[in-house]
Amino acid sequence: MAEVQDYKSSPKFETFSYLPEMTADQTRAHIAYVIAQGWNPAIEHVEPKRAFNYYWYMWKLPMFGEQSVDVVLAELEACHREYPGNHVRLIGYDNYSQSQGMSFVVHRGR
């Protein structure tokens, strides 16, 4: 029987963290999916050393009813410019189930 080995890599945050880093087109497609599901996009950020032990900070309010991928991308970039050393993630809030429908890290802090 094969021995189970530890997965040695950078810290993992969500499911997509186990995949190669997303391209700009893939990020855009995931944002479009969040919008198509009727979920409300929201952006959070946190310092890398606090990522696993604390709540993440919310960047502005959730973008209730936002229909433009470009607006969401612009806010992600604005958050990243303001906090270049922080992790930045996008969350899609589902009003119906009152939970997160999707969450993924867009920018990793160093």
Sine and cosine of phi, psi and omega as CSV:
sin_phi,cos_phi,sin_psi,cos_psi,sin_omega,cos_omega
0.00,0.00,0.68,-0.74,-0.02,-1.00
-0.95,0.30,0.59,-0.81,0.01,-1.00
-0.99,0.15,0.68,-0.74,0.04,-1.00
-0.97,0.25,0.77,-0.64,-0.05,-1.00
-0.94,-0.35,0.47,-0.88,0.05,-1.00
-0.95,0.31,0.64,-0.77,0.04,-1.00
-1.00,0.07,0.98,-0.21,-0.07,-1.00
-1.00,-0.02,0.92,-0.39,0.00,-1.00
-0.21,-0.98,-0.19,-0.98,0.05,-1.00
-0.94,0.34,0.31,-0.95,0.00,-1.00
-0.83,0.55,0.54,-0.84,-0.02,-1.00
-0.96,-0.29,0.64,-0.76,-0.06,-1.00
-0.93,-0.37,-0.81,0.59,0.00,-1.00
-0.71,-0.71,-0.05,-1.00,-0.05,-1.00
-0.82,0.58,-0.69,0.72,-0.06,-1.00
-0.92,0.40,-0.26,0.96,0.00,-1.00
-0.91,0.42,-0.34,0.94,-0.01,-1.00
-1.00,0.07,-0.11,0.99,0.04,-1.00
-0.99,-0.13,0.28,-0.96,0.11,-0.99
-0.86,0.51,0.39,-0.92,-0.01,-1.00
-0.83,0.56,0.67,-0.74,-0.05,-1.00
-0.95,0.32,0.57,-0.82,0.12,-0.99
-0.98,0.19,0.17,-0.98,0.04,-1.00
-0.87,0.49,-0.63,0.78,0.01,-1.00
-0.92,0.39,-0.62,0.78,0.03,-1.00
-0.92,0.38,-0.65,0.76,0.06,-1.00
-0.88,0.48,-0.71,0.71,0.03,-1.00
-0.87,0.50,-0.66,0.75,0.00,-1.00
-0.91,0.42,-0.62,0.78,0.02,-1.00
-0.93,0.36,-0.60,0.80,0.07,-1.00
-0.91,0.42,-0.67,0.74,0.04,-1.00
-0.87,0.48,-0.60,0.80,0.03,-1.00
-0.90,0.43,-0.70,0.71,0.03,-1.00
-0.84,0.54,-0.72,0.69,-0.01,-1.00
-0.92,0.40,-0.67,0.74,-0.02,-1.00
-0.90,0.44,-0.48,0.87,0.02,-1.00
-0.98,0.22,-0.15,0.99,-0.05,-1.00
0.99,0.14,0.25,0.97,0.01,-1.00
-0.99,0.15,0.43,-0.90,0.02,-1.00
-1.00,-0.07,0.88,-0.47,0.02,-1.00
-0.94,0.34,0.61,-0.79,0.10,-0.99
-0.60,-0.80,0.47,-0.89,-0.05,-1.00
-0.86,-0.51,0.70,-0.72,0.07,-1.00
-0.77,-0.63,0.39,-0.92,0.04,-1.00
-0.56,-0.83,0.37,-0.93,0.03,-1.00
-0.29,-0.96,0.44,-0.90,0.09,-1.00
-0.93,0.37,0.61,-0.79,-0.04,-1.00
-0.81,0.59,-0.62,0.79,-0.04,-1.00
-0.94,0.35,-0.32,0.95,-0.02,-1.00
-0.97,-0.24,0.04,1.00,-0.16,-0.99
-0.88,0.48,-0.52,0.86,-0.09,-1.00
-0.98,-0.22,-0.20,0.98,-0.11,-0.99
-0.93,-0.37,-0.14,0.99,-0.11,-0.99
-0.68,-0.73,0.30,-0.95,0.15,-0.99
-0.93,0.38,0.49,-0.87,0.05,-1.00
-0.99,0.10,0.47,-0.88,0.03,-1.00
-0.98,0.18,0.65,-0.76,0.04,-1.00
-1.00,0.08,0.71,-0.70,0.08,-1.00
-1.00,-0.03,0.95,-0.31,-0.05,-1.00
0.85,0.52,-0.32,-0.95,0.06,-1.00
-1.00,-0.05,0.33,-0.94,0.11,-0.99
-0.84,0.54,0.48,-0.88,-0.04,-1.00
-1.00,0.00,0.97,0.25,-0.07,-1.00
-0.86,0.52,0.84,-0.53,0.07,-1.00
0.96,0.28,0.20,0.98,-0.03,-1.00
-0.91,0.41,0.72,-0.69,-0.05,-1.00
-0.90,-0.43,-0.02,1.00,-0.07,-1.00
-0.95,-0.32,0.85,-0.52,0.07,-1.00
-0.89,0.45,-0.61,0.79,-0.03,-1.00
-0.90,0.44,-0.60,0.80,0.04,-1.00
-0.91,0.42,-0.68,0.73,0.01,-1.00
-0.90,0.43,-0.70,0.71,0.04,-1.00
-0.87,0.48,-0.65,0.76,0.01,-1.00
-0.89,0.45,-0.64,0.76,0.03,-1.00
-0.93,0.36,-0.62,0.79,0.07,-1.00
-0.87,0.49,-0.69,0.72,0.01,-1.00
-0.93,0.37,-0.62,0.79,0.03,-1.00
-0.90,0.45,-0.67,0.74,0.05,-1.00
-0.89,0.45,-0.68,0.73,0.00,-1.00
-0.91,0.42,-0.62,0.78,0.05,-1.00
-0.92,0.40,-0.64,0.77,-0.02,-1.00
-0.94,0.35,-0.59,0.80,-0.03,-1.00
-0.78,-0.63,0.95,0.32,-0.12,-0.99
-0.91,0.42,-0.39,0.92,0.00,-1.00
-1.00,-0.02,-0.04,1.00,-0.06,-1.00
-1.00,-0.08,0.39,-0.92,0.21,-0.98
-0.97,0.26,0.63,-0.78,0.04,-1.00
-0.80,-0.60,0.78,-0.63,0.00,-1.00
-0.77,-0.64,0.41,-0.91,0.07,-1.00
-0.96,-0.29,0.68,-0.73,0.04,-1.00
-0.84,-0.55,0.65,-0.76,0.13,-0.99
-0.95,-0.32,0.95,-0.32,0.00,-1.00
-1.00,0.08,0.78,-0.63,0.00,-1.00
-0.99,-0.11,0.93,-0.37,-0.01,-1.00
-0.89,0.45,-0.59,0.81,-0.09,-1.00
-0.91,0.41,-0.79,0.61,-0.02,-1.00
-1.00,0.03,-0.09,1.00,-0.01,-1.00
0.80,0.60,0.77,0.64,0.00,-1.00
-0.48,-0.88,0.01,-1.00,0.07,-1.00
-0.99,0.16,0.80,-0.60,0.07,-1.00
-1.00,0.07,-0.52,0.86,-0.01,-1.00
-0.38,-0.93,0.51,-0.86,0.06,-1.00
-0.46,-0.89,0.76,-0.65,0.08,-1.00
-0.46,-0.89,0.52,-0.86,0.00,-1.00
-0.98,0.19,0.80,-0.60,0.00,-1.00
-0.99,-0.11,-0.67,0.74,0.03,-1.00
-0.81,-0.59,0.76,-0.65,0.07,-1.00
-0.99,-0.13,0.74,-0.67,0.07,-1.00
-0.96,0.28,0.31,-0.95,-0.01,-1.00
-0.91,-0.42,0.00,0.00,0.00,0.00
